Amino acid sequence: MPSDGSASSIWIRPERAAAGRPAQHSRAEITAAAIGIADREGLDAVSMRRVAAELGTGAASLYRYVDTREELLDLMSDATAAEYALPGADGDWLAGLLAIADQARAIMRRHPWLPGLVLTRPVIGPNGLTVLEHYLAVLDRHPAGIATKLEAFAMLSAMAATFVLHEQAGGAALAERNTAYVQHALISGEHPTLARLLSRGRPPEGETGQPVDPADRFRDILSRVLAALLSPAG
C-alpha cells in the first residue's frame, strides 16, 4: 500500500479481501461497533483490537475488511451522514442550508468525537455524497458557480463542528468567564480601541443581562457567512 496518503478510497475497493475464509462480518457491522465505542468512551478508545473484541473476533480478521485505523475513522464519519433527514428543496435556499446545518450540529452533538474528524479529516463517502447531492439541489437555482458552492458547503460543515466543539469546551460558561476578564482588563486603559468599540456596541445580551452564548447565534452567524460566500463577486 502507498505510504504517502495517496491510497485509494476505501469505498472504491471491494467490501473484503478476496482471499481467506468466508466473511464473518460486514464493514457496516465493524463501523457500528467502532461508533458505539467512540460514543461511549471517546475516539482514542477505538482501535482495531478493541473493535475486534467488541465483535468477538481477532484483530487480524478486521484487516480483511479495513486496511488501517484511519480507514475505520473514514467509515465512521461517513456512517453518521446516514442520520440526516433530507426533504425536498422548497426554493428557499438559505432556509434549506440552515436546515442542513441544524442537522449537522445535532448529529455532532450525538457523536462528540465527530466534530474533530470533520475539521481535521474531512471525508466523502456514499452517505456524504447523498448529503452533498441534497445540498446542491437546494442551491440548484442559485447563480453561484460549483467551486463557490462547494466552498460554502465546507464552511457550513466546519462552522457546525466549531460551534459544537465550543459547546464541549464550556460554551456559555466559558464565554461568561472571557467576558468578565475583558471587562476587568479594560479598567487598565491599556486597550483603548477595544474599549471604544465595546462602548459603541456591546455584545448582544439575553434576558438575564448576560452575554448571549455564541452557540445560540449559530443560525444568524452562519446565515451571514453563507450569504457573503454565495453572493455575486463585487
C-alpha positions as CSV (number, residue, x, y, z in Angstrom):
1,M,0.0,0.0,0.0
2,P,1.3,3.5,-0.7
3,S,2.6,5.2,2.4
4,D,2.2,8.8,1.2
5,G,-1.5,9.1,1.9
6,S,-2.4,8.5,-1.8
7,A,-4.1,5.2,-1.2
8,S,-7.5,4.8,-3.0
9,S,-10.7,5.5,-1.1
10,I,-12.0,2.5,0.9
11,W,-15.3,2.7,-1.0
12,I,-13.6,2.0,-4.3
13,R,-12.2,-1.3,-3.1
14,P,-14.2,-4.5,-2.6
15,E,-16.1,-5.0,0.7
16,R,-13.5,-7.5,1.9
17,A,-10.3,-9.2,0.7
18,A,-10.9,-12.0,-1.8
19,A,-8.6,-14.5,-0.1
20,G,-9.3,-16.2,3.2
21,R,-12.2,-17.8,4.9
22,P,-15.8,-16.8,4.2
23,A,-16.8,-13.4,5.6
24,Q,-17.9,-13.3,9.2
25,H,-18.7,-9.6,9.4
26,S,-19.5,-6.6,7.2
27,R,-18.0,-3.2,7.0
28,A,-21.3,-1.9,8.4
29,E,-21.1,-4.1,11.5
30,I,-17.4,-3.1,12.0
31,T,-18.3,0.6,11.7
32,A,-21.3,0.3,14.0
33,A,-19.1,-1.3,16.7
34,A,-16.5,1.4,16.3
35,I,-19.1,4.1,16.6
36,G,-20.5,2.5,19.7
37,I,-17.1,2.5,21.4
38,A,-16.4,6.1,20.4
39,D,-19.7,7.3,21.6
40,R,-19.2,5.7,25.0
41,E,-15.5,6.2,25.6
42,G,-14.1,8.6,23.0
43,L,-12.2,8.3,19.8
44,D,-8.9,7.3,21.5
45,A,-10.6,4.1,22.7
46,V,-11.2,3.0,19.1
47,S,-8.5,0.6,17.9
48,M,-8.6,-2.4,15.6
49,R,-8.0,-4.7,18.5
50,R,-10.8,-3.1,20.6
51,V,-13.3,-3.2,17.8
52,A,-12.4,-6.9,17.1
53,A,-13.0,-7.7,20.7
54,E,-16.4,-6.0,20.6
55,L,-17.3,-8.2,17.7
56,G,-15.9,-11.3,19.3
57,T,-13.1,-11.9,16.8
58,G,-9.4,-11.3,16.4
59,A,-7.9,-8.0,15.2
60,A,-6.2,-9.7,12.2
61,S,-9.6,-10.7,10.8
62,L,-10.6,-7.0,10.6
63,Y,-7.8,-6.2,8.2
64,R,-9.6,-8.3,5.6
65,Y,-12.2,-5.5,5.6
66,V,-10.3,-2.4,6.6
67,D,-6.6,-1.7,5.9
68,T,-5.9,0.9,8.6
69,R,-7.5,2.6,11.6
70,E,-7.6,5.8,9.5
71,E,-9.9,4.0,7.1
72,L,-12.1,2.9,10.0
73,L,-12.4,6.6,11.0
74,D,-13.5,7.4,7.5
75,L,-16.1,4.7,7.7
76,M,-17.3,6.1,11.0
77,S,-17.6,9.7,9.8
78,D,-19.5,8.7,6.7
79,A,-21.8,6.4,8.6
80,T,-23.1,9.3,10.7
81,A,-24.1,11.1,7.5
82,A,-26.9,8.5,7.1
83,E,-28.6,10.2,10.1
84,Y,-29.7,13.2,8.0
85,A,-33.3,13.5,7.0
86,L,-33.3,15.2,3.6
87,P,-36.6,16.7,2.5
88,G,-37.2,18.0,-1.0
89,A,-35.9,21.5,-1.8
90,D,-38.6,24.2,-1.5
91,G,-36.9,27.1,-3.2
92,D,-35.7,28.9,-0.2
93,W,-32.0,28.2,-0.5
94,L,-30.9,29.8,2.8
95,A,-33.6,28.1,4.8
96,G,-32.6,24.8,3.2
97,L,-28.9,25.3,4.0
98,L,-29.7,26.2,7.6
99,A,-31.8,23.1,8.0
100,I,-28.8,21.0,6.8
101,A,-26.6,22.9,9.3
102,D,-29.0,22.3,12.2
103,Q,-28.9,18.6,11.5
104,A,-25.1,18.6,11.2
105,R,-24.9,20.2,14.6
106,A,-27.4,17.7,16.1
107,I,-25.5,14.7,14.7
108,M,-22.2,16.0,16.0
109,R,-23.8,16.5,19.4
110,R,-24.9,12.9,19.4
111,H,-21.4,11.8,18.4
112,P,-19.0,14.0,20.4
113,W,-15.9,12.6,18.6
114,L,-17.2,13.7,15.2
115,P,-16.5,17.4,15.1
116,G,-12.8,16.9,15.4
117,L,-12.8,14.5,12.5
118,V,-14.9,16.9,10.4
119,L,-12.3,19.6,10.9
120,T,-9.1,17.5,10.7
121,R,-10.1,14.5,8.5
122,P,-12.9,15.6,6.2
123,V,-14.1,12.6,4.1
124,I,-16.7,12.0,1.4
125,G,-18.2,8.5,1.2
126,P,-21.6,7.2,-0.1
127,N,-23.7,8.8,2.7
128,G,-21.7,12.1,2.5
129,L,-22.4,12.2,-1.3
130,T,-26.1,11.9,-0.6
131,V,-25.9,14.9,1.7
132,L,-23.9,16.8,-0.8
133,E,-26.4,16.0,-3.6
134,H,-29.2,17.3,-1.4
135,Y,-27.2,20.5,-0.6
136,L,-26.5,21.1,-4.3
137,A,-30.2,20.5,-5.1
138,V,-31.1,23.2,-2.6
139,L,-28.8,25.6,-4.4
140,D,-29.8,24.4,-7.9
141,R,-31.2,27.7,-9.0
142,H,-28.6,29.8,-7.2
143,P,-26.2,31.5,-9.7
144,A,-23.0,30.8,-7.8
145,G,-20.5,28.5,-9.5
146,I,-19.8,25.0,-8.4
147,A,-16.5,25.9,-6.8
148,T,-18.2,28.6,-4.7
149,K,-21.0,26.2,-3.7
150,L,-18.5,23.6,-2.6
151,E,-16.6,26.2,-0.6
152,A,-19.8,27.2,1.2
153,F,-20.6,23.5,1.9
154,A,-17.2,23.1,3.5
155,M,-17.7,26.2,5.6
156,L,-21.1,25.1,6.7
157,S,-19.7,21.8,7.9
158,A,-16.7,23.5,9.6
159,M,-18.8,26.1,11.4
160,A,-21.2,23.4,12.7
161,A,-18.2,21.4,14.0
162,T,-16.6,24.5,15.5
163,F,-19.7,25.5,17.4
164,V,-20.1,22.0,18.8
165,L,-16.5,22.0,19.9
166,H,-17.1,25.3,21.6
167,E,-20.1,23.8,23.5
168,Q,-18.0,20.8,24.5
169,A,-15.3,23.2,25.8
170,G,-17.6,25.0,28.1
171,G,-20.0,27.0,26.0
172,A,-21.8,29.8,27.8
173,A,-19.8,29.4,31.0
174,L,-16.5,29.8,29.0
175,A,-17.9,32.9,27.2
176,E,-19.0,34.4,30.5
177,R,-15.5,33.9,32.0
178,N,-13.9,35.5,29.0
179,T,-16.3,38.5,29.1
180,A,-15.7,39.0,32.8
181,Y,-11.9,39.1,32.2
182,V,-12.2,41.5,29.3
183,Q,-14.3,43.9,31.4
184,H,-11.7,43.6,34.2
185,A,-8.8,44.2,31.8
186,L,-10.4,47.3,30.2
187,I,-10.1,49.1,33.5
188,S,-6.4,49.5,33.0
189,G,-6.9,51.7,30.0
190,E,-4.3,49.7,28.0
191,H,-6.8,48.6,25.3
192,P,-8.4,51.9,24.2
193,T,-9.5,50.6,20.8
194,L,-11.4,47.7,22.2
195,A,-12.9,49.8,24.9
196,R,-14.1,52.4,22.4
197,L,-15.6,49.8,20.1
198,L,-17.4,48.0,23.0
199,S,-18.7,51.2,24.3
200,R,-20.4,51.9,20.9
201,G,-21.9,48.4,20.5
202,R,-21.7,45.9,23.3
203,P,-22.1,42.2,22.7
204,P,-25.7,41.1,22.5
205,E,-27.3,40.3,25.8
206,G,-30.1,37.9,26.8
207,E,-33.0,38.5,29.2
208,T,-30.7,38.0,32.1
209,G,-28.3,40.7,31.0
210,Q,-25.5,38.2,30.4
211,P,-23.8,38.0,27.1
212,V,-25.6,35.6,24.7
213,D,-23.8,32.3,24.2
214,P,-22.4,32.3,20.7
215,A,-23.9,28.9,20.2
216,D,-27.3,30.5,20.4
217,R,-26.4,32.7,17.5
218,F,-25.3,29.9,15.3
219,R,-28.0,30.3,12.6
220,D,-27.6,34.1,12.5
221,I,-23.8,33.9,12.1
222,L,-23.9,31.1,9.6
223,S,-26.6,32.9,7.6
224,R,-24.3,35.9,7.2
225,V,-21.3,33.8,6.3
226,L,-23.3,31.8,3.6
227,A,-24.9,34.9,2.2
228,A,-21.5,36.5,1.8
229,L,-19.8,33.5,0.3
230,L,-22.6,32.8,-2.2
231,S,-23.2,36.5,-3.2
232,P,-22.0,37.6,-6.6
233,A,-18.5,39.0,-6.6
234,G,-18.4,42.8,-6.4
